[in-house]
Amino acid sequence: MTSETNHEIDLLVSTVRRFVETEMFPHEEEVDRMGHVPEEIGRAIEAKSKELGLFACNLPEEVGGGGLSYGPMSMIEREYGKTSHALQSWAARPTELLMACEGDQRERYLLPAVRGDKRELFALSEPDAGSDVMGMKSNARRDGDDWILNGSKHFISGPCMPDFAIVFAATGEDETPRGPRKRVTAFLVDVGTEGFDCREGTRCISYRGYKT
């Protein structure tokens, strides 16, 4: 859907509103109390979002997504914002950054994320730099055909049973008209890769049940 009519948008918003009210609102108190979303509840939300055509609705139709433009997506996010982030994250909207995947990356990461077979972490923020990429300390260097990454992240997005992480690291400097600037590269790292460790972080008041 690339040129939505007002009627289509109204139907879409009302569908999402009912989805949130019936599939998420009833579980908010339990999630707040337990500090996590029970997997059976999360999987039910995921399945319903696929049934309604809402799963990966932010990505283009040519890769299996819903193809929604930014206008309708902003209205959908407003409805999702009325419930627990921990619950609505199961109706996944994979990051558009995955559209940059090339070659076998599309089969390993992009398409499984669109289908819901894999989930990603968005690992940008760091303990000392926050989301300031110019202050980033994580770095990566080439080792033959491979890269070696060093660093740590926190307050990362999307840590709901992840399969891989999109990890940002400095890989050198680029000359610009305003002087040298840090070059930042995004790496796709499978959970379980040697040296990769994912731990539960600080419990947040506004993100109850959504582990960071």
C-alpha positions as CSV (number, residue, x, y, z in Angstrom):
1,M,0.0,0.0,0.0
2,T,1.8,3.1,-1.2
3,S,-1.0,5.6,-1.8
4,E,-3.5,5.1,1.0
5,T,-6.9,6.7,0.9
6,N,-8.5,8.3,3.9
7,H,-11.0,5.4,4.1
8,E,-8.2,2.9,4.1
9,I,-6.3,4.7,6.8
10,D,-9.4,4.9,9.0
11,L,-10.0,1.2,8.6
12,L,-6.3,0.5,9.4
13,V,-6.3,2.6,12.5
14,S,-9.5,1.1,13.8
15,T,-8.1,-2.4,13.2
16,V,-5.0,-1.6,15.2
17,R,-7.0,0.0,17.9
18,R,-9.2,-3.1,18.3
19,F,-6.1,-5.3,18.2
20,V,-4.5,-3.4,21.0
21,E,-7.7,-3.3,23.1
22,T,-8.4,-7.0,22.8
23,E,-5.0,-8.6,22.5
24,M,-2.8,-6.4,24.7
25,F,-4.7,-4.3,27.2
26,P,-5.9,-7.5,29.1
27,H,-2.3,-8.5,29.8
28,E,-0.8,-5.2,30.9
29,E,-1.2,-5.8,34.6
30,E,0.3,-9.3,34.4
31,V,3.3,-8.0,32.5
32,D,3.9,-5.2,34.9
33,R,3.7,-7.6,37.8
34,M,5.9,-10.3,36.3
35,G,8.5,-8.1,34.6
36,H,8.3,-9.9,31.3
37,V,5.8,-11.1,28.6
38,P,5.1,-14.8,28.9
39,E,6.1,-16.4,25.6
40,E,2.6,-17.9,25.0
41,I,1.1,-14.4,25.2
42,G,3.8,-12.9,23.0
43,R,3.4,-15.6,20.4
44,A,-0.4,-15.1,20.4
45,I,0.1,-11.4,19.7
46,E,2.6,-12.1,17.0
47,A,0.3,-14.6,15.3
48,K,-2.7,-12.2,15.4
49,S,-0.6,-9.4,14.0
50,K,0.3,-11.7,11.0
51,E,-3.3,-12.7,10.6
52,L,-4.3,-9.0,10.4
53,G,-1.5,-8.1,8.0
54,L,0.2,-5.9,10.6
55,F,3.4,-7.8,11.1
56,A,6.3,-6.0,9.3
57,C,3.8,-3.5,7.9
58,N,6.5,-0.8,7.8
59,L,8.7,-2.7,5.2
60,P,8.1,-2.7,1.4
61,E,5.7,-5.2,-0.2
62,E,8.5,-6.5,-2.5
63,V,10.2,-8.2,0.5
64,G,6.9,-9.4,2.1
65,G,6.1,-6.4,4.2
66,G,2.9,-4.3,4.3
67,G,4.3,-1.4,2.4
68,L,2.8,1.3,4.5
69,S,4.1,4.9,4.1
70,Y,5.2,7.1,7.0
71,G,1.9,8.8,7.5
72,P,-0.2,5.7,8.2
73,M,2.8,4.2,10.2
74,S,2.8,7.2,12.5
75,M,-0.9,6.7,13.2
76,I,-0.4,3.0,13.9
77,E,2.5,3.8,16.3
78,R,0.2,6.2,18.1
79,E,-2.3,3.4,18.7
80,Y,0.5,1.0,19.8
81,G,1.8,3.7,22.1
82,K,-1.3,3.3,24.2
83,T,-0.2,0.0,25.6
84,S,2.8,-1.6,27.1
85,H,5.9,-1.5,24.9
86,A,6.7,-5.0,26.0
87,L,3.5,-6.3,24.5
88,Q,3.3,-4.3,21.3
89,S,6.9,-5.1,20.4
90,W,5.6,-8.7,19.6
91,A,3.7,-7.1,16.6
92,A,7.1,-6.5,15.2
93,R,8.1,-3.7,12.8
94,P,11.6,-4.7,11.9
95,T,14.1,-1.8,11.4
96,E,14.2,-0.4,7.9
97,L,17.9,-0.6,8.2
98,L,17.6,-4.2,7.2
99,M,16.7,-3.0,3.7
100,A,20.4,-2.3,3.2
101,C,21.1,-6.1,3.4
102,E,22.9,-7.4,0.3
103,G,23.5,-10.9,-1.2
104,D,23.0,-13.7,1.3
105,Q,22.3,-11.2,4.1
106,R,18.8,-10.9,2.6
107,E,18.1,-14.6,3.1
108,R,19.8,-14.8,6.5
109,Y,18.5,-11.6,8.1
110,L,16.0,-9.4,6.1
111,L,13.5,-12.0,4.9
112,P,13.4,-14.1,8.1
113,A,12.8,-10.8,10.0
114,V,9.9,-9.9,7.7
115,R,8.4,-13.4,8.2
116,G,8.9,-13.3,12.0
117,D,11.4,-16.2,11.9
118,K,14.1,-14.0,13.4
119,R,14.2,-11.0,15.6
120,E,16.8,-8.3,15.8
121,L,18.5,-6.1,18.4
122,F,19.4,-2.6,17.6
123,A,22.6,-2.1,19.5
124,L,23.7,1.6,19.2
125,S,23.7,3.2,22.7
126,E,26.7,2.8,25.0
127,P,27.3,3.3,28.7
128,D,29.5,6.4,28.3
129,A,28.3,7.9,25.0
130,G,24.5,7.1,25.0
131,S,23.3,7.4,21.4
132,D,26.1,9.9,20.4
133,V,27.8,8.0,17.7
134,M,30.7,10.4,17.6
135,G,31.4,9.5,21.2
136,M,31.1,5.7,20.5
137,K,33.9,3.6,21.9
138,S,32.9,0.3,20.3
139,N,35.3,-0.5,17.4
140,A,35.9,-3.1,14.8
141,R,39.0,-4.0,12.9
142,R,39.6,-6.3,9.9
143,D,41.2,-9.7,10.5
144,G,41.7,-11.3,7.1
145,D,38.2,-11.8,5.7
146,D,36.6,-11.3,9.1
147,W,36.0,-8.4,11.5
148,I,36.8,-8.4,15.2
149,L,34.4,-6.2,17.3
150,N,35.2,-4.9,20.7
151,G,32.9,-2.8,23.0
152,S,29.7,-2.9,25.0
153,K,26.2,-1.5,24.5
154,H,23.2,-0.8,26.8
155,F,19.6,0.4,26.6
156,I,19.4,-1.5,23.3
157,S,16.1,-1.8,21.4
158,G,14.3,-5.0,20.6
159,P,15.8,-7.5,23.0
160,C,12.7,-9.7,22.9
161,M,14.1,-13.2,22.3
162,P,16.6,-12.0,19.7
163,D,18.3,-14.0,17.0
164,F,20.8,-11.5,15.8
165,A,22.0,-8.0,16.6
166,I,22.7,-4.9,14.5
167,V,25.8,-3.7,16.2
168,F,27.3,-0.2,15.5
169,A,31.0,0.2,15.8
170,A,33.7,2.7,14.7
171,T,35.8,1.4,11.8
172,G,38.1,4.3,11.1
173,E,37.9,7.9,10.0
174,D,36.7,9.7,6.9
175,E,37.9,13.1,5.7
176,T,35.1,15.7,5.4
177,P,35.1,19.4,4.6
178,R,34.8,20.0,8.3
179,G,37.7,17.7,9.2
180,P,38.1,14.0,10.1
181,R,34.9,12.3,11.2
182,K,34.5,8.9,12.8
183,R,33.3,6.2,10.4
184,V,30.5,4.1,11.9
185,T,29.6,0.7,10.4
186,A,26.6,-1.5,11.2
187,F,27.4,-5.2,11.7
188,L,25.0,-8.1,11.7
189,V,26.0,-10.4,14.5
190,D,24.3,-13.7,15.3
191,V,23.3,-14.4,18.9
192,G,25.7,-17.2,20.0
193,T,28.7,-15.9,18.1
194,E,31.8,-16.4,20.1
195,G,32.5,-13.4,22.4
196,F,28.9,-12.1,22.0
197,D,27.1,-11.8,25.4
198,C,23.6,-10.5,26.0
199,R,22.6,-9.7,29.5
200,E,19.5,-8.2,31.2
201,G,20.1,-4.6,32.0
202,T,18.5,-2.0,34.2
203,R,14.7,-2.3,34.8
204,C,13.0,0.8,33.5
205,I,9.8,2.4,34.8
206,S,8.4,3.3,31.4
207,Y,9.4,0.0,29.8
208,R,8.1,-2.5,32.3
209,G,8.4,-6.0,31.0
210,Y,10.6,-4.9,28.1
211,K,14.1,-6.0,29.0
212,T,16.9,-3.6,27.9
